[in-house]
Amino acid sequence: MEKRYILFDLDGTLTDSSEGIINALVYSLKKLGVDPKADRFNEAVGPPLRHTYMDTYGMSAEECDRAIKLFREYYDERGMYENRPYEGIIDMLHTLYAHDKKLMIATAKPERLALKIADRFEMSAYLCFIAGTTHDYASVQAPDGGRSSKEDVIRYILESNDIKDPEKAVMIGDRAYDISSAKKFGLQTVGVLYGYGSGEELLSAGADYLAKDPKDVERYIIES
């Protein structure tokens, strides 16, 4: 069945945001007197911040909230602009748009930042919908029914765009969270190998296809 709705992760899939994320992470950890553990930076790029601070750095929920506040202090001012689209991304979006695909962003990044980044790198013209989290602290469950996880974001996109047949949609991402979250809704998934996750991670999460570069993503979507 033709894939009409294409959901893209942002960090590690459309843009290489590692510099800004790592700089913001280091800033927050140094402010708290915590060793940044440079050898584990790769683990910190991609997953939700709460997982990074609690799983990688062993923080409590309260410590995590303080760390994320500091992270945002740096990232909102400077870090989100220490970023760039991967080579070939704009051409890929242009081609898919020309093939009448409905292109969307599904990110665990706060939506307000995703909108700014999409505008800054001139991706917005190709996108019909941009969705992110509504809670910077990414709690396990948003207390007011807002969006606090990738799963929440995907659900919101499907409901807001009246996508009732999951076979018409595909999720493109670079980490296990992207793949496993999309699988809960029956979406086909493509894992990208140029991002921050490995092929092993993506396949273990259930990726249906691995793309080596944006051109490979484009080809797969058009031909599927």
BELURSUL-V406189 format. One record per residue. RES is the residue in three letters. D_FIRST is the distance of its C-alpha to the first C-alpha in whole Angstrom. Layout:
res = <RES RES>
d_first = <D_FIRST D_FIRST>
//
This chain:
res = <MET GLU LYS ARG TYR ILE LEU PHE ASP LEU ASP GLY THR LEU THR ASP SER SER GLU GLY ILE ILE ASN ALA LEU VAL TYR SER LEU LYS LYS LEU GLY VAL ASP PRO LYS ALA ASP ARG PHE ASN GLU ALA VAL GLY PRO PRO LEU ARG HIS THR TYR MET ASP THR TYR GLY MET SER ALA GLU GLU CYS ASP ARG ALA ILE LYS LEU PHE ARG GLU TYR TYR ASP GLU ARG GLY MET TYR GLU ASN ARG PRO TYR GLU GLY ILE ILE ASP MET LEU HIS THR LEU TYR ALA HIS ASP LYS LYS LEU MET ILE ALA THR ALA LYS PRO GLU ARG LEU ALA LEU LYS ILE ALA ASP ARG PHE GLU MET SER ALA TYR LEU CYS PHE ILE ALA GLY THR THR HIS ASP TYR ALA SER VAL GLN ALA PRO ASP GLY GLY ARG SER SER LYS GLU ASP VAL ILE ARG TYR ILE LEU GLU SER ASN ASP ILE LYS ASP PRO GLU LYS ALA VAL MET ILE GLY ASP ARG ALA TYR ASP ILE SER SER ALA LYS LYS PHE GLY LEU GLN THR VAL GLY VAL LEU TYR GLY TYR GLY SER GLY GLU GLU LEU LEU SER ALA GLY ALA ASP TYR LEU ALA LYS ASP PRO LYS ASP VAL GLU ARG TYR ILE ILE GLU SER>
d_first = <0 4 6 9 12 13 16 19 22 25 28 27 24 25 28 31 33 35 38 38 37 40 43 42 42 45 47 46 47 50 51 51 53 50 50 46 46 44 43 40 39 36 35 36 33 30 31 32 36 37 35 37 40 41 39 40 44 44 45 46 44 46 47 43 43 46 44 41 44 45 42 41 45 44 40 40 43 42 40 37 38 39 35 33 29 28 29 26 24 25 24 21 21 22 19 16 18 19 15 15 13 15 17 19 22 22 25 28 30 32 30 33 33 30 30 33 32 29 32 34 32 30 27 27 26 23 22 21 22 24 25 27 30 33 35 36 38 35 36 34 34 35 38 37 33 32 29 31 28 25 23 25 24 20 21 23 20 17 20 22 18 18 14 14 10 10 7 7 10 11 15 17 20 23 25 24 25 22 20 21 21 17 17 19 17 14 12 11 14 16 19 21 25 27 27 29 28 28 25 27 27 23 22 24 23 19 18 15 16 19 19 23 23 21 21 19 17 16 15 13 11 11 10 7>
//
